[in-house]
Amino acid sequence: MQILVVGGGGREHAICRALAKSARVTKLYCAPGNGGISQVAECVPIAATDIGALVRFAVEKSLGLVMVASDDPLALGLVNELEAAGIRAFGPRREAAVIESSKAFSKSLMKKYNIPTARYETFTDLEAALRYVRAEGAPIVVKADGLALGKGVTVARTVAEAETALREMMEGAKFGASGATVVIEECMEGREATFLAFTDGGTVVTMPTAQDHKRAFDGDLGPNTGGMGAVCPNPQYSPELEELCMRTIFRPTIDAMNAEGRRFRGVIYFELMLTPAGPRVIEYNARFGDPEAQAILPLLKTDLLDVFDAVIDGRLADIAIEWEDGASCCVVMASGGYPGDYEKGREIFGLPDVPDDIIVFHAGTKRGGGAYFTNGGRVLGVTATGTDLPSAIAKAYAGVSRITWDGVHFRRDIGGRAADNRNK
């Protein structure tokens, strides 16, 4: 089977690597891909948001499957367009992907169906939003409604900080149209946990738990990023917690989407805060998390293509998804300045020196003249597995120590003290 993966980051590299192991895959493409993905798939120079070109490519190549991995093409309805052209596609349709692409929608869904989350209000008028923040006080959380590369959230410790965030989003168009509507939430406190699940809209099968580290600096300090690393399993996990979440959050969410006529098929990501009052939803994603995918997928034993087929065909209940024992850790190596301004084009040194049992997922790289160069904010995800979490963490950092470039930045405490991110 010929397959196309849509996207070009570390998550897509992890997906491509997993699919390349399948004996059923005869040809693997990735659009647009990156320098590292070119090691396992043929990279196609089509932007992930060029819906028309992607559909034409899929039809011309008679692809057996297109896996839509990133958020923007899902929100733009790539799955809908592929299906209309007779191409099998993995991922939620536009009407289901809205659970990620609009925070206002997801919050209203949770409110309507009594799914636990933070108290909130939605605003399209700046002055009304400012009055609300002044009345509520701080700490308080300000979120851009739409997609913003994981950076559209401000956990404001002061009213002034919240006001600045609102003006930047609504008046300054910091996130473009994504910030024209904002959601303002109470600031939940507790431990963060991430659950990803496969679902065909009926059956829900959770993956091993993960813990992302969103803040840029050690000790969970600094601005939010797309993710500076992840560990699997989450140290806060217990079977009792998963049972509670399945009963109060996971199953009710899928049932709510069905009740709204928005059947969700694909991977759904639940970002939770484990508060003293119980688990509550921070946000949903409509696809694999990044860098969670880089930590989770190396532990998958079952053929990922078999899982995708079962989801698409509505027979997820009929297959057993198996995982390796042990743990994994992914440490993100980023360009200096990320998530703010950063430079590209820095040559990356040391990649050949990384031991073969450590995986280096490429997120923002380009290849040229036999070398790799930085081409994004998050550049690499150095991932290792081990019999337990401490050994996986130590092994991942051993890999990190072999790699460098001018201005490299990474956190040194991934998997250490449990994240305490407060609504992210």
C-alpha positions as CSV (number, residue, x, y, z in Angstrom):
1,M,0.0,0.0,0.0
2,Q,1.2,3.5,-0.8
3,I,0.7,6.0,2.0
4,L,1.0,9.7,2.5
5,V,1.5,11.4,5.9
6,V,0.6,15.1,5.9
7,G,2.8,17.3,8.1
8,G,6.4,18.1,8.6
9,G,7.4,17.9,12.3
10,G,8.7,15.5,14.9
11,R,5.2,14.0,15.3
12,E,5.1,13.2,11.6
13,H,8.6,11.7,11.8
14,A,7.4,9.4,14.6
15,I,4.4,8.4,12.6
16,C,6.4,7.8,9.5
17,R,8.9,5.7,11.4
18,A,6.1,3.5,12.8
19,L,4.4,3.1,9.4
20,A,7.7,2.2,7.7
21,K,7.9,-0.9,9.9
22,S,4.7,-2.3,8.4
23,A,5.2,-5.1,5.9
24,R,2.0,-3.8,4.1
25,V,3.6,-0.4,3.3
26,T,5.1,-0.4,-0.2
27,K,5.8,3.3,-0.5
28,L,5.7,6.1,2.0
29,Y,5.4,9.8,1.2
30,C,5.3,12.8,3.6
31,A,4.2,16.3,2.7
32,P,6.1,18.5,3.2
33,G,8.3,16.4,5.5
34,N,11.7,17.5,6.7
35,G,15.4,16.6,6.6
36,G,15.1,13.7,9.0
37,I,11.8,12.3,7.6
38,S,13.6,12.0,4.2
39,Q,15.4,9.0,5.8
40,V,12.2,6.9,5.9
41,A,9.8,8.5,3.4
42,E,9.9,10.4,0.2
43,C,9.3,14.1,1.0
44,V,6.8,15.9,-1.3
45,P,7.1,19.7,-1.6
46,I,3.4,20.4,-0.9
47,A,2.4,22.5,2.1
48,A,0.2,20.8,4.6
49,T,-2.4,23.5,4.1
50,D,-2.5,23.2,0.3
51,I,-5.7,21.1,0.3
52,G,-6.2,21.0,-3.4
53,A,-2.7,20.0,-4.2
54,L,-2.7,17.2,-1.6
55,V,-5.9,15.8,-2.9
56,R,-4.6,15.9,-6.5
57,F,-1.4,14.2,-5.4
58,A,-3.4,11.4,-3.6
59,V,-5.5,10.8,-6.7
60,E,-2.6,10.9,-9.2
61,K,-0.6,8.4,-7.1
62,S,-3.7,6.2,-6.4
63,L,-2.8,6.2,-2.7
64,G,-4.2,3.6,-0.4
65,L,-4.3,5.9,2.6
66,V,-3.6,9.5,3.6
67,M,-2.8,10.0,7.3
68,V,-3.5,13.7,8.2
69,A,-1.2,14.3,11.2
70,S,-1.3,18.0,11.8
71,D,-4.0,20.4,13.1
72,D,-4.3,22.9,10.3
73,P,-5.2,20.5,7.5
74,L,-7.7,18.8,9.7
75,A,-9.4,22.1,10.6
76,L,-9.4,23.0,6.9
77,G,-11.3,19.8,6.0
78,L,-8.6,17.8,4.2
79,V,-10.2,14.5,5.4
80,N,-13.5,15.6,4.0
81,E,-12.0,16.5,0.6
82,L,-10.0,13.3,0.4
83,E,-13.0,11.1,1.1
84,A,-15.0,13.0,-1.5
85,A,-12.3,12.1,-4.0
86,G,-12.5,8.5,-3.1
87,I,-9.3,8.4,-1.0
88,R,-9.2,6.6,2.4
89,A,-8.1,9.1,5.1
90,F,-7.2,8.8,8.7
91,G,-8.2,11.7,10.9
92,P,-11.4,13.5,12.0
93,R,-13.4,15.3,9.5
94,R,-13.7,19.1,9.7
95,E,-16.9,19.0,11.7
96,A,-15.2,16.8,14.3
97,A,-11.7,18.5,14.3
98,V,-13.5,21.7,15.5
99,I,-13.0,20.2,19.0
100,E,-9.4,21.5,18.7
101,S,-9.7,24.3,16.2
102,S,-12.2,26.3,18.3
103,K,-11.8,26.5,22.1
104,A,-15.1,28.3,22.3
105,F,-16.8,25.2,20.7
106,S,-15.0,22.7,23.0
107,K,-15.8,24.7,26.1
108,S,-19.5,25.0,25.1
109,L,-19.6,21.2,24.4
110,M,-18.2,20.5,27.9
111,K,-20.6,22.8,29.5
112,K,-23.6,21.4,27.7
113,Y,-22.7,17.7,28.4
114,N,-21.4,18.3,32.0
115,I,-17.8,17.3,31.2
116,P,-15.6,18.7,34.0
117,T,-13.5,21.7,33.0
118,A,-12.6,25.2,34.2
119,R,-15.2,27.9,34.6
120,Y,-15.0,30.2,31.6
121,E,-16.5,33.0,29.4
122,T,-16.0,33.7,25.7
123,F,-15.5,37.2,24.3
124,T,-15.3,38.8,20.9
125,D,-15.3,42.4,22.3
126,L,-12.0,43.6,23.8
127,E,-13.6,46.1,26.3
128,A,-16.0,43.4,27.6
129,A,-13.1,41.0,28.0
130,L,-11.0,43.6,29.9
131,R,-13.9,44.4,32.2
132,Y,-14.3,40.6,32.9
133,V,-10.6,40.2,33.8
134,R,-10.7,43.2,36.1
135,A,-13.7,41.9,37.9
136,E,-12.3,38.3,38.2
137,G,-8.8,39.2,39.2
138,A,-5.7,37.1,38.8
139,P,-4.4,34.5,38.3
140,I,-6.5,33.9,35.2
141,V,-6.1,32.2,31.9
142,V,-6.5,33.8,28.5
143,K,-6.8,31.6,25.4
144,A,-7.0,32.4,21.7
145,D,-10.0,30.6,20.3
146,G,-8.3,29.1,17.2
147,L,-5.1,27.3,16.4
148,A,-1.9,29.1,17.4
149,L,0.9,26.5,17.3
150,G,0.4,25.6,20.9
151,K,1.3,29.2,21.9
152,G,-2.1,30.9,22.2
153,V,-2.4,30.5,26.0
154,T,-1.4,33.0,28.6
155,V,-1.5,32.0,32.3
156,A,-1.6,35.5,33.7
157,R,-0.4,36.0,37.2
158,T,-1.6,39.6,37.3
159,V,-4.5,41.5,35.8
160,A,-2.0,43.7,33.9
161,E,-0.5,40.6,32.3
162,A,-4.0,39.4,31.3
163,E,-4.8,42.8,29.8
164,T,-1.7,42.7,27.8
165,A,-2.4,39.2,26.4
166,L,-6.0,40.3,25.5
167,R,-4.8,43.4,23.7
168,E,-2.1,41.4,21.8
169,M,-4.6,38.8,20.7
170,M,-7.7,40.9,20.0
171,E,-6.3,44.3,19.0
172,G,-2.8,43.4,17.9
173,A,-3.8,40.2,16.0
174,K,-0.8,38.4,17.5
175,F,-2.4,35.1,16.3
176,G,-4.3,36.4,13.4
177,A,-7.9,35.4,13.1
178,S,-7.3,32.7,15.8
179,G,-7.3,35.5,18.5
180,A,-10.3,37.4,17.3
181,T,-12.4,35.4,19.8
182,V,-10.9,34.6,23.2
183,V,-11.8,32.3,26.1
184,I,-11.0,33.5,29.6
185,E,-10.9,30.8,32.2
186,E,-10.4,30.4,35.9
187,C,-6.9,29.2,36.7
188,M,-7.0,25.5,37.7
189,E,-4.2,24.2,39.9
190,G,-2.9,20.6,40.1
191,R,-0.8,18.1,38.2
192,E,-1.0,17.8,34.4
193,A,-1.7,14.6,32.6
194,T,-2.1,13.7,28.9
195,F,-4.2,10.9,27.6
196,L,-4.3,10.0,23.9
197,A,-6.8,7.5,22.5
198,F,-7.7,5.9,19.2
199,T,-11.4,6.1,18.5
200,D,-13.7,5.1,15.7
201,G,-16.5,7.1,17.2
202,G,-17.7,4.1,19.1
203,T,-14.9,2.3,20.8
204,V,-12.3,4.3,22.7
205,V,-8.8,2.7,23.3
206,T,-6.3,4.7,25.3
207,M,-2.6,4.7,24.6
208,P,0.0,4.7,27.4
209,T,-0.2,7.9,29.3
210,A,2.3,10.7,28.8
211,Q,3.4,13.9,30.4
212,D,4.3,16.9,28.3
213,H,6.5,19.8,29.5
214,K,5.2,23.0,28.0
215,R,7.3,25.7,29.6
216,A,10.5,26.8,27.9
217,F,12.8,26.6,30.9
218,D,13.7,24.3,33.7
219,G,11.4,24.2,36.7
220,D,8.4,24.8,34.4
221,L,9.3,28.4,34.0
222,G,9.1,30.7,31.1
223,P,6.6,31.0,28.2
224,N,4.5,28.2,26.8
225,T,5.9,26.3,23.9
226,G,4.7,23.6,21.6
227,G,6.3,21.2,24.0
228,M,9.9,20.8,25.3
229,G,9.8,17.1,26.0
230,A,7.6,14.3,27.2
231,V,7.8,11.1,29.2
232,C,5.7,7.9,29.0
233,P,4.2,6.7,31.2
234,N,3.0,9.7,33.3
235,P,4.3,9.3,36.9
236,Q,0.8,10.4,38.1
237,Y,-1.0,7.6,36.2
238,S,-2.9,4.9,37.9
239,P,-5.5,2.4,36.6
240,E,-8.0,4.0,39.0
241,L,-7.4,7.4,37.4
242,E,-7.9,6.1,33.9
243,E,-11.1,4.4,34.9
244,L,-12.4,7.7,36.4
245,C,-11.4,9.6,33.3
246,M,-13.0,7.1,31.0
247,R,-16.2,7.3,32.9
248,T,-16.4,11.1,33.4
249,I,-14.4,12.5,30.4
250,F,-13.3,10.2,27.6
251,R,-16.5,8.3,27.0
252,P,-18.8,11.3,27.6
253,T,-16.7,13.4,25.1
254,I,-17.1,10.9,22.3
255,D,-20.8,10.5,23.1
256,A,-21.3,14.2,23.1
257,M,-19.7,14.6,19.7
258,N,-22.0,11.8,18.4
259,A,-25.0,13.6,19.8
260,E,-23.9,16.8,18.0
261,G,-23.7,14.9,14.7
262,R,-19.9,15.3,14.7
263,R,-18.7,11.7,14.9
264,F,-15.0,11.6,15.8
265,R,-12.7,9.1,14.1
266,G,-8.9,9.3,14.6
267,V,-6.7,10.1,17.5
268,I,-8.2,12.4,20.3
269,Y,-5.9,14.0,22.8
270,F,-7.1,14.9,26.3
271,E,-5.1,17.4,28.2
272,L,-6.2,17.2,31.8
273,M,-5.5,18.9,35.1
274,L,-5.6,16.7,38.1
275,T,-7.2,19.1,40.6
276,P,-8.1,18.4,44.2
277,A,-11.7,18.1,43.0
278,G,-10.8,15.5,40.4
279,P,-9.6,15.5,36.7
280,R,-10.8,18.4,34.5
281,V,-10.2,19.1,30.9
282,I,-7.7,21.8,29.9
283,E,-8.1,21.2,26.2
284,Y,-8.6,18.7,23.4
285,N,-6.5,18.0,20.4
286,A,-7.8,16.2,17.3
287,R,-4.5,14.4,16.5
288,F,-1.4,12.9,18.1
289,G,0.3,15.3,20.4
290,D,3.8,16.6,19.7
291,P,6.1,15.6,21.5
292,E,3.9,13.0,23.1
293,A,3.8,11.0,19.9
294,Q,7.6,10.8,19.9
295,A,7.5,9.3,23.4
296,I,4.5,7.0,22.9
297,L,4.9,5.5,19.4
298,P,8.3,3.8,20.0
299,L,6.5,1.6,22.5
300,L,3.8,0.4,20.0
301,K,4.1,-3.3,19.1
302,T,1.0,-3.6,16.9
303,D,1.3,-2.6,13.3
304,L,0.2,1.1,13.2
305,L,-1.4,0.7,9.8
306,D,-3.6,-2.1,11.2
307,V,-4.8,0.4,13.9
308,F,-5.5,3.1,11.3
309,D,-7.5,0.7,9.1
310,A,-9.6,-0.5,12.1
311,V,-10.4,3.1,13.1
312,I,-11.4,4.0,9.5
313,D,-13.6,0.9,9.1
314,G,-15.3,1.2,12.5
315,R,-13.9,-2.0,13.9
316,L,-11.5,-0.8,16.5
317,A,-13.2,-3.1,19.1
318,D,-12.1,-6.1,17.0
319,I,-8.3,-5.6,17.3
320,A,-5.9,-5.8,20.3
321,I,-3.4,-3.0,20.4
322,E,-0.2,-4.1,22.2
323,W,2.6,-2.0,23.7
324,E,6.1,-2.7,24.9
325,D,6.7,-2.8,28.6
326,G,8.9,-0.1,30.1
327,A,9.1,3.6,29.6
328,S,10.3,6.3,27.2
329,C,11.6,9.9,27.3
330,C,11.7,12.5,24.5
331,V,13.9,15.6,25.1
332,V,13.3,18.4,22.6
333,M,16.3,20.3,21.4
334,A,15.3,23.8,20.2
335,S,16.7,26.9,18.6
336,G,17.9,29.6,21.0
337,G,15.1,32.1,21.5
338,Y,12.3,29.7,20.9
339,P,9.3,30.2,21.3
340,G,10.2,33.8,20.4
341,D,12.5,34.9,17.6
342,Y,15.2,32.5,16.6
343,E,17.6,32.0,13.8
344,K,17.6,29.2,11.2
345,G,20.3,27.6,9.1
346,R,22.7,26.6,12.0
347,E,24.6,23.4,11.1
348,I,23.8,20.5,13.5
349,F,26.8,18.5,14.7
350,G,27.1,15.1,16.3
351,L,24.1,13.2,14.8
352,P,26.3,10.3,13.6
353,D,27.7,9.9,17.2
354,V,24.3,9.1,18.7
355,P,24.0,5.4,19.5
356,D,21.7,3.3,17.3
357,D,19.4,2.5,20.2
358,I,18.5,6.2,20.7
359,I,16.0,7.7,18.2
360,V,16.5,11.2,16.9
361,F,13.2,12.6,15.5
362,H,13.6,15.6,13.3
363,A,11.1,18.4,13.9
364,G,12.6,21.5,12.2
365,T,15.6,20.5,10.0
366,K,16.7,20.7,6.4
367,R,19.3,18.6,4.7
368,G,21.9,19.8,2.3
369,G,25.4,18.8,1.2
370,G,25.4,15.8,3.4
371,A,24.7,17.8,6.6
372,Y,21.6,18.8,8.6
373,F,20.7,22.4,9.5
374,T,18.2,24.0,11.8
375,N,15.0,25.1,10.1
376,G,12.5,25.7,13.0
377,G,12.0,26.5,16.6
378,R,11.8,22.9,17.8
379,V,14.6,21.1,15.9
380,L,15.0,17.6,17.3
381,G,13.3,15.2,19.7
382,V,15.9,12.8,21.2
383,T,14.0,9.8,22.4
384,A,15.0,6.7,24.3
385,T,13.2,3.7,25.8
386,G,14.2,1.8,28.9
387,T,13.0,-0.7,31.4
388,D,11.8,2.1,33.6
389,L,11.5,5.9,33.5
390,P,14.8,6.8,35.1
391,S,16.8,4.6,32.7
392,A,14.9,6.0,29.7
393,I,15.6,9.6,30.9
394,A,19.3,9.0,31.4
395,K,19.6,7.3,28.0
396,A,17.8,10.2,26.2
397,Y,20.0,12.8,27.8
398,A,23.1,10.7,26.9
399,G,21.9,11.1,23.3
400,V,21.4,14.8,23.7
401,S,25.0,15.2,25.0
402,R,26.3,14.0,21.6
403,I,24.4,16.7,19.6
404,T,25.0,20.4,19.4
405,W,24.7,23.6,17.2
406,D,25.2,27.3,17.8
407,G,22.5,28.5,20.1
408,V,21.0,25.1,21.0
409,H,18.5,25.1,23.9
410,F,16.9,22.3,25.8
411,R,15.4,21.7,29.2
412,R,17.5,19.6,31.6
413,D,14.6,18.4,33.8
414,I,12.3,16.5,31.4
415,G,10.8,13.7,33.5
416,G,12.1,15.1,36.7
417,R,9.8,17.0,39.0
418,A,6.3,16.4,37.7
419,A,4.9,19.3,35.7
420,D,2.6,21.7,37.5
421,N,1.5,23.8,34.6
422,R,-1.8,25.4,35.8
423,N,-4.0,25.4,32.7
424,K,-1.0,25.7,30.4
